[in-house]
Amino acid sequence: MKRCLLIGWFLLLVQAMAVGQDHVVVLQYHHFGDTTPASTSVSLKLFQQQLVYLETHRFTVLPFEKALRLIRAGEALPPRSVVITMDDAYLSIYSQAYPLLKEKGWPFIVFVSTEAVDKGHKGFLTWPQLREMMKNGASVGSHSHTHPYLVREQTRMPPDRWKQWAREEIETAHQRIKEALGVDTGLFAYPYGEFNLALQAIVAELGLVGVGQHSGVIWPGSDFLALPRFPVSGEYGAIPEFAVKVNALPLPVVAIEPADPVLSGSNIQPVLRLRLAPGDYALDRLRCFASGQGAMEIQWIDRPNLAFAVIPKQALPMGRSKVNCTAPLAGSGRYYWFSRQWLRLK
């Protein structure tokens, strides 16, 4: 079965690359401006520089829904395709980013936490503002109703109660967006980018696509219950790093263990096992890095079949951390990229 899937992905790749590409880079923003939290903000000056980079280097900015539809149908995307996403529905999206994107005619999607909009919280968008932006290229996905820590609450509730509560958080947001805007993109961004297998199962039951906050490039072999995005705010948005991200390629991971990214108990230095599909990446320059720990040793489990393992040098911190694996495309300055997010709970 896995061999058939691998062959299928390879044929899609050949088909798409003949006239375009089979993947898309998705960019993630929150705030726009200099007076909001630095870690989740991009200054207007830097955002303008990022847009100039995309325009100068002839990137195509696609609606998220269209990009996913083309990838899942095995159809080619334009070369250098990117998607622009914005989380939480902050007011600076409308006041700062929207005028610039409207001027260029570029689409973007806002993942809305609906309670803040319903209650008119200061610093958040209104439904009329969202409707206006939708008339000029924006689309809207959901980001839960109250923006809670969905996975962490699982440790504080009985299983049935947690499942009902998490499902209501997601369904309420989609229902409010339908009522207020008349749309349902079928896209759900996990609050804080945190998910586990149980939460992904709920998203699957609801027929939604799940979107995370771990880095990487979407391709036909991606997990459509946990799609990656590149954060490009704060320290992650400077033009040299931005250029690396928007030119990234998908490192074709076709098997991953463990399947669940949540850690608990004594499992604080988790072994991550990956298997790659064949590709033109420079295998001898494959590197994996743990958050705050630098490069990890790659331990080959089955090198002919491209199976390997990595383990952090130290215990992972509480909360979210990542393992990023990259390999260069020889002679191009571009990198294949894969990221795994871990969530360590008390």
WOSUL-V581493 format. One record per backbone hydrogen bond with DSSP energy under -0.5 kcal/mol. NH is the residue of the N-H (numbers start at 0). CO is the residue of the C=O. If there is no record, write none. Layout:
NH_CO ; NH_CO
This chain:
4_0 ; 5_1 ; 6_2 ; 7_3 ; 8_4 ; 9_5 ; 10_6 ; 11_7 ; 12_8 ; 13_9 ; 14_10 ; 15_11 ; 16_12 ; 17_13 ; 18_15 ; 19_15 ; 20_76 ; 23_217 ; 24_80 ; 25_215 ; 26_82 ; 27_229 ; 28_84 ; 29_30 ; 30_39 ; 32_41 ; 39_36 ; 40_37 ; 41_30 ; 46_42 ; 47_43 ; 48_44 ; 49_45 ; 50_46 ; 51_47 ; 52_48 ; 53_49 ; 54_50 ; 55_51 ; 56_52 ; 57_54 ; 58_53 ; 59_79 ; 60_58 ; 61_59 ; 61_81 ; 66_62 ; 67_63 ; 68_64 ; 69_65 ; 70_66 ; 71_67 ; 72_68 ; 73_69 ; 73_70 ; 74_69 ; 76_20 ; 80_77 ; 81_59 ; 82_24 ; 84_26 ; 84_82 ; 85_108 ; 86_28 ; 87_110 ; 89_86 ; 90_122 ; 92_89 ; 93_89 ; 93_90 ; 94_90 ; 95_91 ; 96_91 ; 97_92 ; 99_95 ; 100_96 ; 101_97 ; 102_98 ; 103_99 ; 104_100 ; 105_100 ; 107_136 ; 108_83 ; 109_138 ; 110_85 ; 110_108 ; 111_109 ; 111_140 ; 113_111 ; 113_143 ; 114_144 ; 115_112 ; 116_112 ; 117_113 ; 118_114 ; 119_116 ; 120_115 ; 123_120 ; 124_88 ; 129_125 ; 130_126 ; 131_127 ; 132_128 ; 133_129 ; 134_130 ; 134_131 ; 135_132 ; 136_133 ; 137_132 ; 138_107 ; 140_109 ; 141_186 ; 142_111 ; 142_143 ; 149_147 ; 152_148 ; 153_150 ; 154_151 ; 155_152 ; 156_152 ; 156_153 ; 161_157 ; 162_158 ; 163_159 ; 164_160 ; 165_161 ; 166_162 ; 167_163 ; 168_164 ; 169_165 ; 170_166 ; 171_167 ; 172_168 ; 173_169 ; 174_170 ; 175_171 ; 176_172 ; 177_173 ; 178_174 ; 179_175 ; 180_176 ; 181_176 ; 181_177 ; 182_176 ; 184_139 ; 187_208 ; 188_141 ; 189_187 ; 189_210 ; 192_189 ; 193_190 ; 199_195 ; 200_196 ; 201_197 ; 202_198 ; 203_199 ; 204_200 ; 205_201 ; 206_203 ; 207_202 ; 208_185 ; 209_223 ; 210_187 ; 211_226 ; 212_192 ; 216_336 ; 217_23 ; 221_218 ; 223_221 ; 225_222 ; 226_209 ; 228_213 ; 229_25 ; 230_228 ; 231_27 ; 233_40 ; 235_232 ; 236_233 ; 241_237 ; 242_238 ; 243_239 ; 244_240 ; 245_241 ; 246_242 ; 247_244 ; 248_334 ; 250_248 ; 250_336 ; 251_249 ; 252_250 ; 253_251 ; 253_274 ; 254_274 ; 256_272 ; 262_342 ; 266_263 ; 267_265 ; 271_269 ; 271_309 ; 272_256 ; 272_270 ; 273_307 ; 274_254 ; 275_305 ; 276_251 ; 281_327 ; 282_280 ; 284_281 ; 285_282 ; 286_325 ; 287_295 ; 288_323 ; 289_293 ; 290_321 ; 292_289 ; 293_289 ; 295_287 ; 298_296 ; 298_308 ; 299_297 ; 300_306 ; 301_306 ; 304_301 ; 305_302 ; 306_301 ; 307_273 ; 308_298 ; 309_271 ; 311_269 ; 315_267 ; 318_343 ; 320_341 ; 322_339 ; 323_288 ; 324_337 ; 325_286 ; 326_335 ; 328_333 ; 329_279 ; 329_327 ; 331_328 ; 332_328 ; 333_328 ; 335_326 ; 336_248 ; 337_324 ; 338_214 ; 339_322 ; 341_320 ; 342_260 ; 343_318 ; 344_262 ; 344_342
